[in-house]
Amino acid sequence: MPALPSWLTEPLWDQFAALLPQRPEFDPAHPLGCHRRRISDRIVFDKLLQVLRFGCSYEAIADSTCSATSIRNRRDEWIHLGLFARLKQMALDAYDRIVGLVLDQIAVDGAITKAPGGGEAAGRSPVDRGKQGMKRSGMTDGYGIPLGRVLAGANCHDSPLLAPTLDLLGEFEPLPDEVTVHLDAGYDSAKSRTLLGERGLHGRIAHKGTKAPVQATRRWHIERTHAWQNAFHRLARCYERRGSVIEAFFDLADTIITVRSLIRRAWTTHRWDTRPRRRP
């Protein structure tokens, strides 16, 4: 069963393959020059997509074409080269060029997920009987395109994560003259308002004790993005222990979300050879 439809997998692979360095088919260090052939990068890439989408273990997804050890080794090699972060940045650049990022409206919010294996980004979850959990402080543009995230233990409050999350906006400079940041009541404090003022940002913060629907502001976009990210079961229930691996899976998921949104929004305004026959 494919993890993603072909109209989404193929452009992802084409861009990722362009980032891969050249590798010989056989290991040149082998004394006889006849070592086993290197497993195709495309096979490993498809395996990682399946792990991300279905949340299965590496052993469960391994087969005669690729072992679990090969998947992990190639994953770590690509993380060391920074390929997942570069792929995400390429997707954001393409989206900004074709559709346009809505950077004058920013939404920030935290989400708690399970982390049964513990690890560098895990802590006691206050909403899951003290079990290990992970919090991500995510940031999106005005449409819901993920711009970045900060990972922490589930026992970390949203407010202290606001500053490092907003620091990620430095990657998108120059910003519009007026930027509004939409926040929920968890950020309703003088400290948060001071922090926004120091950065020259306007804050639209829900007030504590006042019931208001999420649709009252543009904060609902990030709630939808959290739901999009949780559809990747490797993120909703994370067994990875190393922060670099978790970040890589998030970068890959954010790339998929961005490219999918790009194809859907450009379907009615652009034409290309591999354009889906129906709007996805």
PyRosetta script that sets phi, psi and omega in degrees:
from pyrosetta import init, pose_from_sequence

init()
pose = pose_from_sequence("MPALPSWLTEPLWDQFAALLPQRPEFDPAHPLGCHRRRISDRIVFDKLLQVLRFGCSYEAIADSTCSATSIRNRRDEWIHLGLFARLKQMALDAYDRIVGLVLDQIAVDGAITKAPGGGEAAGRSPVDRGKQGMKRSGMTDGYGIPLGRVLAGANCHDSPLLAPTLDLLGEFEPLPDEVTVHLDAGYDSAKSRTLLGERGLHGRIAHKGTKAPVQATRRWHIERTHAWQNAFHRLARCYERRGSVIEAFFDLADTIITVRSLIRRAWTTHRWDTRPRRRP")
pose.set_psi(1, 123.5)
pose.set_omega(1, -178.8)
pose.set_phi(2, -69.1)
pose.set_psi(2, 143.5)
pose.set_omega(2, 179.7)
pose.set_phi(3, -72.5)
pose.set_psi(3, -32.6)
pose.set_omega(3, -177.8)
pose.set_phi(4, -139.8)
pose.set_psi(4, 155.6)
pose.set_omega(4, 176.8)
pose.set_phi(5, -66.7)
pose.set_psi(5, 155.6)
pose.set_omega(5, -175.2)
pose.set_phi(6, -63.4)
pose.set_psi(6, -33.0)
pose.set_omega(6, -178.9)
pose.set_phi(7, -65.9)
pose.set_psi(7, -16.3)
pose.set_omega(7, 177.1)
pose.set_phi(8, -102.9)
pose.set_psi(8, -36.6)
pose.set_omega(8, -178.4)
pose.set_phi(9, -68.1)
pose.set_psi(9, -42.4)
pose.set_omega(9, -174.8)
pose.set_phi(10, -63.0)
pose.set_psi(10, -48.7)
pose.set_omega(10, 176.9)
pose.set_phi(11, -63.8)
pose.set_psi(11, -33.1)
pose.set_omega(11, 176.5)
pose.set_phi(12, -62.3)
pose.set_psi(12, -46.8)
pose.set_omega(12, -178.1)
pose.set_phi(13, -67.9)
pose.set_psi(13, -39.3)
pose.set_omega(13, -179.8)
pose.set_phi(14, -58.7)
pose.set_psi(14, -43.4)
pose.set_omega(14, -179.8)
pose.set_phi(15, -72.5)
pose.set_psi(15, -38.3)
pose.set_omega(15, 179.7)
pose.set_phi(16, -67.4)
pose.set_psi(16, -40.2)
pose.set_omega(16, 179.9)
pose.set_phi(17, -63.2)
pose.set_psi(17, -32.2)
pose.set_omega(17, 178.6)
pose.set_phi(18, -67.2)
pose.set_psi(18, -21.4)
pose.set_omega(18, 179.8)
pose.set_phi(19, -88.0)
pose.set_psi(19, -17.3)
pose.set_omega(19, -174.7)
pose.set_phi(20, -71.6)
pose.set_psi(20, 136.9)
pose.set_omega(20, 174.5)
pose.set_phi(21, -73.7)
pose.set_psi(21, 159.2)
pose.set_omega(21, 178.2)
pose.set_phi(22, -70.4)
pose.set_psi(22, 134.1)
pose.set_omega(22, 179.4)
pose.set_phi(23, -131.0)
pose.set_psi(23, 136.6)
pose.set_omega(23, 177.0)
pose.set_phi(24, -69.5)
pose.set_psi(24, 153.9)
pose.set_omega(24, -179.5)
pose.set_phi(25, -67.7)
pose.set_psi(25, -34.2)
pose.set_omega(25, 178.0)
pose.set_phi(26, -115.2)
pose.set_psi(26, 153.6)
pose.set_omega(26, 179.7)
pose.set_phi(27, -71.1)
pose.set_psi(27, 115.3)
pose.set_omega(27, -178.0)
pose.set_phi(28, -68.9)
pose.set_psi(28, -15.5)
pose.set_omega(28, -179.3)
pose.set_phi(29, -82.7)
pose.set_psi(29, -8.2)
pose.set_omega(29, -178.9)
pose.set_phi(30, -68.8)
pose.set_psi(30, 132.9)
pose.set_omega(30, -174.7)
pose.set_phi(31, -61.7)
pose.set_psi(31, -29.4)
pose.set_omega(31, 180.0)
pose.set_phi(32, -100.5)
pose.set_psi(32, -4.5)
pose.set_omega(32, 179.7)
pose.set_phi(33, 65.8)
pose.set_psi(33, 25.4)
pose.set_omega(33, -175.8)
pose.set_phi(34, -135.1)
pose.set_psi(34, 36.7)
pose.set_omega(34, 178.4)
pose.set_phi(35, -68.6)
pose.set_psi(35, 168.1)
pose.set_omega(35, 179.2)
pose.set_phi(36, -60.7)
pose.set_psi(36, 149.4)
pose.set_omega(36, 178.3)
pose.set_phi(37, -62.8)
pose.set_psi(37, 145.9)
pose.set_omega(37, 176.0)
pose.set_phi(38, -70.2)
pose.set_psi(38, 132.9)
pose.set_omega(38, 179.1)
pose.set_phi(39, -64.2)
pose.set_psi(39, 138.9)
pose.set_omega(39, -176.9)
pose.set_phi(40, -58.4)
pose.set_psi(40, 137.4)
pose.set_omega(40, 177.2)
pose.set_phi(41, -62.7)
pose.set_psi(41, -32.8)
pose.set_omega(41, -179.5)
pose.set_phi(42, -64.2)
pose.set_psi(42, -38.5)
pose.set_omega(42, 179.0)
pose.set_phi(43, -63.3)
pose.set_psi(43, -45.6)
pose.set_omega(43, -178.8)
pose.set_phi(44, -66.5)
pose.set_psi(44, -39.6)
pose.set_omega(44, 179.4)
pose.set_phi(45, -61.0)
pose.set_psi(45, -44.4)
pose.set_omega(45, 178.0)
pose.set_phi(46, -64.0)
pose.set_psi(46, -37.0)
pose.set_omega(46, 177.9)
pose.set_phi(47, -64.0)
pose.set_psi(47, -41.4)
pose.set_omega(47, 179.2)
pose.set_phi(48, -66.2)
pose.set_psi(48, -36.5)
pose.set_omega(48, 175.6)
pose.set_phi(49, -62.7)
pose.set_psi(49, -39.2)
pose.set_omega(49, 179.1)
pose.set_phi(50, -68.0)
pose.set_psi(50, -41.1)
pose.set_omega(50, 177.0)
pose.set_phi(51, -61.2)
pose.set_psi(51, -44.0)
pose.set_omega(51, -179.7)
pose.set_phi(52, -64.9)
pose.set_psi(52, -45.8)
pose.set_omega(52, -173.9)
pose.set_phi(53, -74.6)
pose.set_psi(53, -44.4)
pose.set_omega(53, -173.5)
pose.set_phi(54, -95.0)
pose.set_psi(54, -17.1)
pose.set_omega(54, 179.1)
pose.set_phi(55, 75.4)
pose.set_psi(55, 14.0)
pose.set_omega(55, -178.0)
pose.set_phi(56, -78.4)
pose.set_psi(56, 165.3)
pose.set_omega(56, 178.4)
pose.set_phi(57, -76.5)
pose.set_psi(57, 164.3)
pose.set_omega(57, 178.3)
pose.set_phi(58, -65.9)
pose.set_psi(58, -35.9)
pose.set_omega(58, 179.2)
pose.set_phi(59, -65.6)
pose.set_psi(59, -36.0)
pose.set_omega(59, -178.4)
pose.set_phi(60, -71.0)
pose.set_psi(60, -31.1)
pose.set_omega(60, -177.3)
pose.set_phi(61, -90.9)
pose.set_psi(61, -13.3)
pose.set_omega(61, 179.9)
pose.set_phi(62, -70.8)
pose.set_psi(62, 150.3)
pose.set_omega(62, 177.0)
pose.set_phi(63, -151.9)
pose.set_psi(63, -162.0)
pose.set_omega(63, -176.6)
pose.set_phi(64, -66.6)
pose.set_psi(64, -19.9)
pose.set_omega(64, -178.8)
pose.set_phi(65, -83.8)
pose.set_psi(65, -24.0)
pose.set_omega(65, -175.1)
pose.set_phi(66, -163.0)
pose.set_psi(66, 130.5)
pose.set_omega(66, -179.9)
pose.set_phi(67, -86.2)
pose.set_psi(67, 165.2)
pose.set_omega(67, 177.8)
pose.set_phi(68, -63.6)
pose.set_psi(68, -36.9)
pose.set_omega(68, 179.0)
pose.set_phi(69, -64.6)
pose.set_psi(69, -40.2)
pose.set_omega(69, 178.6)
pose.set_phi(70, -64.9)
pose.set_psi(70, -38.1)
pose.set_omega(70, 178.7)
pose.set_phi(71, -62.9)
pose.set_psi(71, -46.3)
pose.set_omega(71, -179.4)
pose.set_phi(72, -65.1)
pose.set_psi(72, -44.1)
pose.set_omega(72, -178.4)
pose.set_phi(73, -63.0)
pose.set_psi(73, -44.5)
pose.set_omega(73, -180.0)
pose.set_phi(74, -68.2)
pose.set_psi(74, -37.6)
pose.set_omega(74, 176.1)
pose.set_phi(75, -58.4)
pose.set_psi(75, -47.3)
pose.set_omega(75, 180.0)
pose.set_phi(76, -66.2)
pose.set_psi(76, -35.9)
pose.set_omega(76, 177.4)
pose.set_phi(77, -62.7)
pose.set_psi(77, -44.0)
pose.set_omega(77, -179.7)
pose.set_phi(78, -69.7)
pose.set_psi(78, -34.9)
pose.set_omega(78, 176.6)
pose.set_phi(79, -64.7)
pose.set_psi(79, -42.6)
pose.set_omega(79, 179.5)
pose.set_phi(80, -60.9)
pose.set_psi(80, -34.7)
pose.set_omega(80, 178.7)
pose.set_phi(81, -81.6)
pose.set_psi(81, -7.2)
pose.set_omega(81, 179.8)
pose.set_phi(82, 71.7)
pose.set_psi(82, 27.1)
pose.set_omega(82, -173.5)
pose.set_phi(83, -71.2)
pose.set_psi(83, -35.7)
pose.set_omega(83, -178.0)
pose.set_phi(84, -68.8)
pose.set_psi(84, -40.0)
pose.set_omega(84, 177.4)
pose.set_phi(85, -66.0)
pose.set_psi(85, -39.0)
pose.set_omega(85, 179.1)
pose.set_phi(86, -67.9)
pose.set_psi(86, -37.9)
pose.set_omega(86, 178.3)
pose.set_phi(87, -63.9)
pose.set_psi(87, -41.8)
pose.set_omega(87, 178.0)
pose.set_phi(88, -62.0)
pose.set_psi(88, -42.8)
pose.set_omega(88, -179.2)
pose.set_phi(89, -65.5)
pose.set_psi(89, -37.2)
pose.set_omega(89, 176.6)
pose.set_phi(90, -62.5)
pose.set_psi(90, -40.6)
pose.set_omega(90, 179.5)
pose.set_phi(91, -65.5)
pose.set_psi(91, -41.9)
pose.set_omega(91, 178.7)
pose.set_phi(92, -64.8)
pose.set_psi(92, -41.5)
pose.set_omega(92, 179.1)
pose.set_phi(93, -62.6)
pose.set_psi(93, -42.5)
pose.set_omega(93, 179.3)
pose.set_phi(94, -65.2)
pose.set_psi(94, -42.2)
pose.set_omega(94, 179.1)
pose.set_phi(95, -63.3)
pose.set_psi(95, -43.3)
pose.set_omega(95, -178.9)
pose.set_phi(96, -65.1)
pose.set_psi(96, -35.6)
pose.set_omega(96, -178.1)
pose.set_phi(97, -74.0)
pose.set_psi(97, -37.2)
pose.set_omega(97, -174.0)
pose.set_phi(98, -92.1)
pose.set_psi(98, -45.3)
pose.set_omega(98, -176.7)
pose.set_phi(99, -104.9)
pose.set_psi(99, -50.1)
pose.set_omega(99, -179.5)
pose.set_phi(100, 107.6)
pose.set_psi(100, 121.6)
pose.set_omega(100, 175.3)
pose.set_phi(101, -74.3)
pose.set_psi(101, 139.3)
pose.set_omega(101, 179.0)
pose.set_phi(102, -92.5)
pose.set_psi(102, 82.5)
pose.set_omega(102, -173.1)
pose.set_phi(103, -89.0)
pose.set_psi(103, -3.4)
pose.set_omega(103, 175.1)
pose.set_phi(104, -85.2)
pose.set_psi(104, -8.4)
pose.set_omega(104, 175.6)
pose.set_phi(105, -127.7)
pose.set_psi(105, 112.4)
pose.set_omega(105, -177.5)
pose.set_phi(106, -118.3)
pose.set_psi(106, 141.2)
pose.set_omega(106, 175.7)
pose.set_phi(107, -123.8)
pose.set_psi(107, 136.5)
pose.set_omega(107, 179.4)
pose.set_phi(108, -130.6)
pose.set_psi(108, 135.8)
pose.set_omega(108, 177.8)
pose.set_phi(109, -163.6)
pose.set_psi(109, 159.7)
pose.set_omega(109, 179.3)
pose.set_phi(110, -105.1)
pose.set_psi(110, 155.4)
pose.set_omega(110, 177.5)
pose.set_phi(111, -141.9)
pose.set_psi(111, 137.7)
pose.set_omega(111, -179.6)
pose.set_phi(112, -105.8)
pose.set_psi(112, 131.5)
pose.set_omega(112, 176.0)
pose.set_phi(113, -129.2)
pose.set_psi(113, 171.2)
pose.set_omega(113, -178.1)
pose.set_phi(114, -81.1)
pose.set_psi(114, 146.5)
pose.set_omega(114, 174.9)
pose.set_phi(115, -140.4)
pose.set_psi(115, 73.3)
pose.set_omega(115, -173.8)
pose.set_phi(116, -58.6)
pose.set_psi(116, -28.3)
pose.set_omega(116, -177.9)
pose.set_phi(117, -86.0)
pose.set_psi(117, -0.3)
pose.set_omega(117, -176.5)
pose.set_phi(118, 70.2)
pose.set_psi(118, -144.5)
pose.set_omega(118, 177.3)
pose.set_phi(119, 112.6)
pose.set_psi(119, -170.1)
pose.set_omega(119, -172.4)
pose.set_phi(120, -68.5)
pose.set_psi(120, -26.8)
pose.set_omega(120, -176.2)
pose.set_phi(121, -113.0)
pose.set_psi(121, 32.0)
pose.set_omega(121, -176.4)
pose.set_phi(122, -121.0)
pose.set_psi(122, 155.0)
pose.set_omega(122, 176.5)
pose.set_phi(123, -161.5)
pose.set_psi(123, 174.3)
pose.set_omega(123, -179.1)
pose.set_phi(124, -65.3)
pose.set_psi(124, 125.5)
pose.set_omega(124, -176.6)
pose.set_phi(125, -85.4)
pose.set_psi(125, 124.2)
pose.set_omega(125, 178.7)
pose.set_phi(126, -74.4)
pose.set_psi(126, -9.8)
pose.set_omega(126, -178.4)
pose.set_phi(127, -113.3)
pose.set_psi(127, 10.2)
pose.set_omega(127, -178.0)
pose.set_phi(128, -140.9)
pose.set_psi(128, 44.4)
pose.set_omega(128, 175.0)
pose.set_phi(129, 55.4)
pose.set_psi(129, 36.1)
pose.set_omega(129, 175.9)
pose.set_phi(130, 76.4)
pose.set_psi(130, 8.2)
pose.set_omega(130, 177.1)
pose.set_phi(131, -72.0)
pose.set_psi(131, 166.7)
pose.set_omega(131, -178.9)
pose.set_phi(132, -68.4)
pose.set_psi(132, 131.8)
pose.set_omega(132, 179.4)
pose.set_phi(133, -145.5)
pose.set_psi(133, 167.1)
pose.set_omega(133, -178.0)
pose.set_phi(134, -128.6)
pose.set_psi(134, 139.8)
pose.set_omega(134, 175.5)
pose.set_phi(135, -113.3)
pose.set_psi(135, 138.9)
pose.set_omega(135, 171.8)
pose.set_phi(136, -120.4)
pose.set_psi(136, 129.5)
pose.set_omega(136, 173.8)
pose.set_phi(137, -97.1)
pose.set_psi(137, 101.1)
pose.set_omega(137, -173.1)
pose.set_phi(138, -97.2)
pose.set_psi(138, 156.6)
pose.set_omega(138, 177.9)
pose.set_phi(139, -135.0)
pose.set_psi(139, 134.8)
pose.set_omega(139, 179.9)
pose.set_phi(140, -131.8)
pose.set_psi(140, 164.3)
pose.set_omega(140, 173.4)
pose.set_phi(141, -82.5)
pose.set_psi(141, -171.8)
pose.set_omega(141, -175.5)
pose.set_phi(142, -68.1)
pose.set_psi(142, -12.4)
pose.set_omega(142, 176.9)
pose.set_phi(143, -100.7)
pose.set_psi(143, -20.1)
pose.set_omega(143, -178.6)
pose.set_phi(144, 112.9)
pose.set_psi(144, 10.3)
pose.set_omega(144, 177.4)
pose.set_phi(145, -72.9)
pose.set_psi(145, 123.8)
pose.set_omega(145, -177.8)
pose.set_phi(146, -67.3)
pose.set_psi(146, 126.4)
pose.set_omega(146, -179.6)
pose.set_phi(147, -100.0)
pose.set_psi(147, -22.2)
pose.set_omega(147, -179.6)
pose.set_phi(148, 164.5)
pose.set_psi(148, 175.4)
pose.set_omega(148, -179.8)
pose.set_phi(149, -156.8)
pose.set_psi(149, 159.0)
pose.set_omega(149, 174.5)
pose.set_phi(150, -121.8)
pose.set_psi(150, 128.3)
pose.set_omega(150, -177.8)
pose.set_phi(151, -97.8)
pose.set_psi(151, 143.2)
pose.set_omega(151, 178.7)
pose.set_phi(152, -156.5)
pose.set_psi(152, 174.1)
pose.set_omega(152, 175.8)
pose.set_phi(153, -68.2)
pose.set_psi(153, 155.5)
pose.set_omega(153, -177.2)
pose.set_phi(154, -65.4)
pose.set_psi(154, -20.5)
pose.set_omega(154, -179.6)
pose.set_phi(155, -85.1)
pose.set_psi(155, 6.5)
pose.set_omega(155, 178.7)
pose.set_phi(156, -90.6)
pose.set_psi(156, 131.1)
pose.set_omega(156, 179.5)
pose.set_phi(157, -71.3)
pose.set_psi(157, 155.2)
pose.set_omega(157, -178.7)
pose.set_phi(158, -63.3)
pose.set_psi(158, -39.1)
pose.set_omega(158, -171.1)
pose.set_phi(159, -59.1)
pose.set_psi(159, -45.8)
pose.set_omega(159, 178.8)
pose.set_phi(160, -64.8)
pose.set_psi(160, -17.9)
pose.set_omega(160, -179.3)
pose.set_phi(161, -88.0)
pose.set_psi(161, -5.4)
pose.set_omega(161, -177.1)
pose.set_phi(162, -64.7)
pose.set_psi(162, -45.0)
pose.set_omega(162, -177.1)
pose.set_phi(163, -61.5)
pose.set_psi(163, -53.4)
pose.set_omega(163, 179.6)
pose.set_phi(164, -64.2)
pose.set_psi(164, -27.1)
pose.set_omega(164, 177.5)
pose.set_phi(165, -70.3)
pose.set_psi(165, -44.0)
pose.set_omega(165, 178.6)
pose.set_phi(166, -68.1)
pose.set_psi(166, -25.4)
pose.set_omega(166, 177.5)
pose.set_phi(167, -61.5)
pose.set_psi(167, -23.4)
pose.set_omega(167, 179.5)
pose.set_phi(168, -67.8)
pose.set_psi(168, -15.9)
pose.set_omega(168, 177.9)
pose.set_phi(169, -65.6)
pose.set_psi(169, -18.9)
pose.set_omega(169, 178.4)
pose.set_phi(170, -60.2)
pose.set_psi(170, -23.0)
pose.set_omega(170, 178.9)
pose.set_phi(171, -74.7)
pose.set_psi(171, -11.4)
pose.set_omega(171, -175.1)
pose.set_phi(172, -114.8)
pose.set_psi(172, 15.0)
pose.set_omega(172, 177.9)
pose.set_phi(173, -69.8)
pose.set_psi(173, 149.7)
pose.set_omega(173, 0.6)
pose.set_phi(174, -77.4)
pose.set_psi(174, 140.2)
pose.set_omega(174, 179.7)
pose.set_phi(175, -90.4)
pose.set_psi(175, 162.6)
pose.set_omega(175, 173.5)
pose.set_phi(176, -58.4)
pose.set_psi(176, 161.5)
pose.set_omega(176, -177.9)
pose.set_phi(177, -61.3)
pose.set_psi(177, -38.8)
pose.set_omega(177, 179.7)
pose.set_phi(178, -122.2)
pose.set_psi(178, 120.9)
pose.set_omega(178, 179.7)
pose.set_phi(179, -120.5)
pose.set_psi(179, 126.2)
pose.set_omega(179, 178.6)
pose.set_phi(180, -105.7)
pose.set_psi(180, 129.2)
pose.set_omega(180, 179.7)
pose.set_phi(181, -106.7)
pose.set_psi(181, 122.4)
pose.set_omega(181, -178.3)
pose.set_phi(182, -97.0)
pose.set_psi(182, 125.9)
pose.set_omega(182, -175.2)
pose.set_phi(183, -134.8)
pose.set_psi(183, 155.9)
pose.set_omega(183, 176.8)
pose.set_phi(184, -90.1)
pose.set_psi(184, -174.9)
pose.set_omega(184, -173.5)
pose.set_phi(185, -67.8)
pose.set_psi(185, -15.5)
pose.set_omega(185, 177.8)
pose.set_phi(186, -65.3)
pose.set_psi(186, -17.6)
pose.set_omega(186, 179.9)
pose.set_phi(187, -103.9)
pose.set_psi(187, 9.7)
pose.set_omega(187, -176.4)
pose.set_phi(188, -77.6)
pose.set_psi(188, 86.3)
pose.set_omega(188, 179.5)
pose.set_phi(189, -155.6)
pose.set_psi(189, 159.3)
pose.set_omega(189, 178.2)
pose.set_phi(190, -64.8)
pose.set_psi(190, -32.6)
pose.set_omega(190, -179.9)
pose.set_phi(191, -63.3)
pose.set_psi(191, -42.4)
pose.set_omega(191, 179.6)
pose.set_phi(192, -66.1)
pose.set_psi(192, -40.8)
pose.set_omega(192, 179.9)
pose.set_phi(193, -66.9)
pose.set_psi(193, -37.9)
pose.set_omega(193, 176.9)
pose.set_phi(194, -64.3)
pose.set_psi(194, -41.1)
pose.set_omega(194, 179.9)
pose.set_phi(195, -61.7)
pose.set_psi(195, -41.9)
pose.set_omega(195, 178.5)
pose.set_phi(196, -66.6)
pose.set_psi(196, -40.8)
pose.set_omega(196, -179.7)
pose.set_phi(197, -64.1)
pose.set_psi(197, -37.2)
pose.set_omega(197, 178.9)
pose.set_phi(198, -64.6)
pose.set_psi(198, -27.8)
pose.set_omega(198, 179.7)
pose.set_phi(199, -93.9)
pose.set_psi(199, 2.0)
pose.set_omega(199, -179.5)
pose.set_phi(200, 71.2)
pose.set_psi(200, 28.8)
pose.set_omega(200, -178.0)
pose.set_phi(201, -109.5)
pose.set_psi(201, 146.3)
pose.set_omega(201, 174.2)
pose.set_phi(202, -91.6)
pose.set_psi(202, 138.0)
pose.set_omega(202, 180.0)
pose.set_phi(203, -111.6)
pose.set_psi(203, 135.2)
pose.set_omega(203, 171.4)
pose.set_phi(204, -118.7)
pose.set_psi(204, 99.3)
pose.set_omega(204, -169.4)
pose.set_phi(205, -114.9)
pose.set_psi(205, 131.9)
pose.set_omega(205, 174.9)
pose.set_phi(206, -67.2)
pose.set_psi(206, 146.5)
pose.set_omega(206, -176.4)
pose.set_phi(207, -92.0)
pose.set_psi(207, 140.2)
pose.set_omega(207, 178.0)
pose.set_phi(208, -65.3)
pose.set_psi(208, 139.0)
pose.set_omega(208, 177.3)
pose.set_phi(209, 82.5)
pose.set_psi(209, -3.9)
pose.set_omega(209, 179.5)
pose.set_phi(210, -110.9)
pose.set_psi(210, 116.6)
pose.set_omega(210, -179.3)
pose.set_phi(211, -74.8)
pose.set_psi(211, 130.0)
pose.set_omega(211, 178.1)
pose.set_phi(212, -149.8)
pose.set_psi(212, 137.0)
pose.set_omega(212, 178.0)
pose.set_phi(213, -66.4)
pose.set_psi(213, 150.5)
pose.set_omega(213, -179.4)
pose.set_phi(214, -61.5)
pose.set_psi(214, -24.1)
pose.set_omega(214, -180.0)
pose.set_phi(215, -73.8)
pose.set_psi(215, -7.4)
pose.set_omega(215, -178.3)
pose.set_phi(216, -65.4)
pose.set_psi(216, -25.3)
pose.set_omega(216, 175.9)
pose.set_phi(217, -125.4)
pose.set_psi(217, -170.1)
pose.set_omega(217, 177.4)
pose.set_phi(218, -93.7)
pose.set_psi(218, 21.4)
pose.set_omega(218, -179.3)
pose.set_phi(219, -74.5)
pose.set_psi(219, -17.6)
pose.set_omega(219, -177.2)
pose.set_phi(220, -64.8)
pose.set_psi(220, -21.5)
pose.set_omega(220, 179.9)
pose.set_phi(221, -61.9)
pose.set_psi(221, -41.0)
pose.set_omega(221, -178.8)
pose.set_phi(222, -74.3)
pose.set_psi(222, -29.1)
pose.set_omega(222, 175.0)
pose.set_phi(223, -63.1)
pose.set_psi(223, -39.5)
pose.set_omega(223, 177.3)
pose.set_phi(224, -66.8)
pose.set_psi(224, -38.9)
pose.set_omega(224, 179.6)
pose.set_phi(225, -65.9)
pose.set_psi(225, -38.4)
pose.set_omega(225, 175.0)
pose.set_phi(226, -59.4)
pose.set_psi(226, -39.2)
pose.set_omega(226, 177.7)
pose.set_phi(227, -66.1)
pose.set_psi(227, -40.5)
pose.set_omega(227, 176.3)
pose.set_phi(228, -59.6)
pose.set_psi(228, -44.3)
pose.set_omega(228, -178.2)
pose.set_phi(229, -67.8)
pose.set_psi(229, -37.9)
pose.set_omega(229, -179.9)
pose.set_phi(230, -70.7)
pose.set_psi(230, -13.5)
pose.set_omega(230, 174.7)
pose.set_phi(231, -69.7)
pose.set_psi(231, -17.0)
pose.set_omega(231, 172.7)
pose.set_phi(232, -90.2)
pose.set_psi(232, 106.4)
pose.set_omega(232, -167.7)
pose.set_phi(233, -67.0)
pose.set_psi(233, -17.1)
pose.set_omega(233, 175.9)
pose.set_phi(234, -70.6)
pose.set_psi(234, -23.9)
pose.set_omega(234, 178.3)
pose.set_phi(235, -91.3)
pose.set_psi(235, -34.8)
pose.set_omega(235, -179.3)
pose.set_phi(236, -70.7)
pose.set_psi(236, -28.9)
pose.set_omega(236, 177.4)
pose.set_phi(237, -138.6)
pose.set_psi(237, 89.8)
pose.set_omega(237, -168.5)
pose.set_phi(238, -91.4)
pose.set_psi(238, 122.3)
pose.set_omega(238, 176.2)
pose.set_phi(239, -101.5)
pose.set_psi(239, -3.3)
pose.set_omega(239, 179.7)
pose.set_phi(240, -73.5)
pose.set_psi(240, 143.4)
pose.set_omega(240, -178.1)
pose.set_phi(241, -105.1)
pose.set_psi(241, -26.2)
pose.set_omega(241, -177.6)
pose.set_phi(242, -89.7)
pose.set_psi(242, 133.6)
pose.set_omega(242, -178.9)
pose.set_phi(243, -61.6)
pose.set_psi(243, -36.1)
pose.set_omega(243, -178.7)
pose.set_phi(244, -64.9)
pose.set_psi(244, -35.6)
pose.set_omega(244, 179.0)
pose.set_phi(245, -71.1)
pose.set_psi(245, -40.4)
pose.set_omega(245, 178.7)
pose.set_phi(246, -63.1)
pose.set_psi(246, -43.9)
pose.set_omega(246, 178.5)
pose.set_phi(247, -60.9)
pose.set_psi(247, -39.1)
pose.set_omega(247, -179.7)
pose.set_phi(248, -63.9)
pose.set_psi(248, -42.6)
pose.set_omega(248, 178.4)
pose.set_phi(249, -66.4)
pose.set_psi(249, -36.9)
pose.set_omega(249, 176.1)
pose.set_phi(250, -65.4)
pose.set_psi(250, -41.5)
pose.set_omega(250, 178.0)
pose.set_phi(251, -60.9)
pose.set_psi(251, -41.0)
pose.set_omega(251, 179.6)
pose.set_phi(252, -66.8)
pose.set_psi(252, -42.0)
pose.set_omega(252, 178.3)
pose.set_phi(253, -64.5)
pose.set_psi(253, -42.3)
pose.set_omega(253, 179.1)
pose.set_phi(254, -64.5)
pose.set_psi(254, -35.0)
pose.set_omega(254, 176.7)
pose.set_phi(255, -63.8)
pose.set_psi(255, -43.6)
pose.set_omega(255, 179.0)
pose.set_phi(256, -62.0)
pose.set_psi(256, -44.6)
pose.set_omega(256, 179.6)
pose.set_phi(257, -61.4)
pose.set_psi(257, -43.2)
pose.set_omega(257, -177.8)
pose.set_phi(258, -66.9)
pose.set_psi(258, -46.6)
pose.set_omega(258, -179.3)
pose.set_phi(259, -66.1)
pose.set_psi(259, -39.6)
pose.set_omega(259, 177.7)
pose.set_phi(260, -62.0)
pose.set_psi(260, -44.2)
pose.set_omega(260, 177.7)
pose.set_phi(261, -64.8)
pose.set_psi(261, -38.0)
pose.set_omega(261, 178.9)
pose.set_phi(262, -62.4)
pose.set_psi(262, -46.6)
pose.set_omega(262, -179.1)
pose.set_phi(263, -64.7)
pose.set_psi(263, -42.0)
pose.set_omega(263, -178.4)
pose.set_phi(264, -65.4)
pose.set_psi(264, -41.3)
pose.set_omega(264, -176.3)
pose.set_phi(265, -79.7)
pose.set_psi(265, -27.4)
pose.set_omega(265, 179.8)
pose.set_phi(266, -89.0)
pose.set_psi(266, -6.3)
pose.set_omega(266, -175.1)
pose.set_phi(267, -61.0)
pose.set_psi(267, -35.3)
pose.set_omega(267, -177.1)
pose.set_phi(268, -91.4)
pose.set_psi(268, -7.9)
pose.set_omega(268, -176.0)
pose.set_phi(269, -118.5)
pose.set_psi(269, -14.1)
pose.set_omega(269, -176.1)
pose.set_phi(270, -131.2)
pose.set_psi(270, 160.4)
pose.set_omega(270, 175.6)
pose.set_phi(271, -129.0)
pose.set_psi(271, 137.8)
pose.set_omega(271, 174.7)
pose.set_phi(272, -151.0)
pose.set_psi(272, 163.5)
pose.set_omega(272, -170.1)
pose.set_phi(273, -60.3)
pose.set_psi(273, -38.9)
pose.set_omega(273, -176.0)
pose.set_phi(274, -100.0)
pose.set_psi(274, 21.3)
pose.set_omega(274, 179.9)
pose.set_phi(275, -62.2)
pose.set_psi(275, 131.4)
pose.set_omega(275, 178.3)
pose.set_phi(276, -59.3)
pose.set_psi(276, 146.0)
pose.set_omega(276, -178.8)
pose.set_phi(277, -66.8)
pose.set_psi(277, -32.2)
pose.set_omega(277, 176.9)
pose.set_phi(278, -118.4)
pose.set_psi(278, 153.1)
pose.set_omega(278, 179.7)
pose.set_phi(279, -65.8)
pose.set_psi(279, 122.8)
pose.set_omega(279, -176.8)
pose.set_phi(280, -71.2)
pose.dump_pdb("model.pdb")
